[in-house]
Amino acid sequence: MHDELFKRPAVIARYRAGPYAEPRERFLKQARAEGYSLSTLERVAWVLLIVAEAVQSYGGSISSTQLRSLLCRYIRLRNGRRPSEHTAKLIRHFAEDWLRSIGVLLPDKVQPPWFARELGAFTEYMRVERGLSPVTIATQEERMRWLFASLPSRVRSLGDVTIGHIDAYLEGEGRSGWTRGSLNALGSSLRSFFLYAAQQGWCSSSVALGIDLPRLYALGDVPKSPTIDEVSKLLEASSAGDNLVAIRDHAILSLLIHYGLRRGEVERLTLDDIDWISETLHVTRPKVRRLQYYPLSVPVGEAILRYLREARPQCAQRALFLTIKAPYRRLSGASISAMVAMRLTKQGVKLSRVGAHCLRHACAGQLMDAGFTLKQIADHLGHRSMNSTRIYTKIDMQGLRQVAELDLGALL
């Protein structure tokens, strides 16, 4: 690989004679396969040589702190200036990845957070015994860390946590703008953790039982979604673009609009989930823990085919939707929602919350208007319970119009 990056024999010989030559060569070949340009790899090779020499002088290992200090001291651009923040971050990313690949990067010694052991045990309980999805587990962990960060410094064990601490935390979040539904979900997460903690003997069960959740009313909120016209304009506008990002976004929007998929379900799609012979789409439903099959509609199939032929990077990744620029990686659910929000906002759609999930609501509303039963809509959306689907009966505008047009004069 070095002979592709450099022309002078003396330079090539220096790189090949340096420490860890074979791992550095292998890493550069992998980066080239992922789509990095030769100019970028030339700089990467230079950085790896500096890092390799430092690792050898440090006795065969280096910590993250030592690496950052090393890069600050030695990395300069050809004009003698320091690299930009973006370039420095990219250089550090390559150096850390290579050091991890050969097993010589030492983690920094940091003070463990409060209740790290208890939270780790709860995470394992959610994963193994309850079988929750990774997204749900990460959400629960994040909510617990928020609570821990709000506790007074004198609280050093779960036994010191009182219901007063939790009430104060929930009240503070309510004053900062959290909705009733969000506070209910937050309180439910806290209750689950403290119930588990009580079972382990870390605290009293009175803490969990004392958490007062805001009352939620059945079907108390109407799902807010774009209208059919707004959805049609969104899909039409995305199909007009010829750049790589627009082609990819159009394929994603087609899936969200036609099938009502969650953003995480689109994120997890792989090339193997599309059966072009039988014209079916395979979607992993984490909440119902099963694979669901859909017939691949013509517009969606054409949008995905165009993306595969014209926009998807040629790399070893099996995920369907990838970043356009290297390093190629799976497009995250957060990026998918941000893309939808940006396009809806640009189109002038005004909703309290815009994102991928509002297109799921729009899909359900269209199915309701088309006359599908609640059971059919629930199956299409992958709901575990009919209660999740019943909320859409409130936005059956076609049915409400029929009721409004009834002549009740003869009955009076």
Number of C-alpha atoms within 10 A of each C-alpha: 16 18 13 10 15 14 10 9 9 10 13 16 12 11 20 18 12 16 18 18 15 12 16 24 16 13 20 23 15 12 19 17 13 19 15 17 12 15 9 14 20 15 13 20 21 12 18 27 21 17 23 23 14 18 21 14 11 12 8 13 17 22 18 16 12 17 20 14 11 14 17 13 10 12 17 13 12 8 7 8 9 15 16 10 9 9 12 16 12 14 19 18 11 19 24 19 13 21 23 12 12 13 12 15 21 15 10 11 9 6 6 8 11 15 15 11 11 16 18 12 15 20 20 13 15 18 15 10 9 10 14 17 14 13 11 13 17 12 13 22 18 12 15 16 15 11 15 20 11 13 16 10 8 7 14 13 12 19 14 13 18 16 15 12 16 23 16 13 17 21 12 13 15 14 9 9 10 15 13 14 15 14 19 18 16 20 22 17 17 20 21 13 21 24 20 18 22 17 12 12 12 16 20 19 16 13 22 23 12 14 18 15 17 14 10 11 8 9 14 9 11 11 16 17 24 21 15 13 9 16 19 12 14 22 19 12 14 20 18 11 14 12 10 14 15 17 22 26 23 24 24 27 26 23 24 25 24 18 19 23 25 21 22 18 16 22 20 18 19 16 12 12 18 20 13 11 6 9 13 17 18 17 20 18 19 16 13 12 12 11 12 16 14 13 12 20 15 10 13 20 20 14 20 25 14 16 23 18 10 14 20 21 21 12 13 9 15 14 17 21 29 21 16 15 11 15 13 20 17 17 17 17 17 13 15 23 18 15 17 22 19 13 18 20 14 10 13 9 17 11 14 7 11 21 22 26 20 23 27 22 20 24 26 29 24 18 18 21 15 11 13 13 11 20 14 14 22 19 15 18 21 23 16 14 12 13 13 14 19 15 17 20 17 15 17 18 13 13 14 12 10 9 11 10 8 8 8 9 6 5 5 4
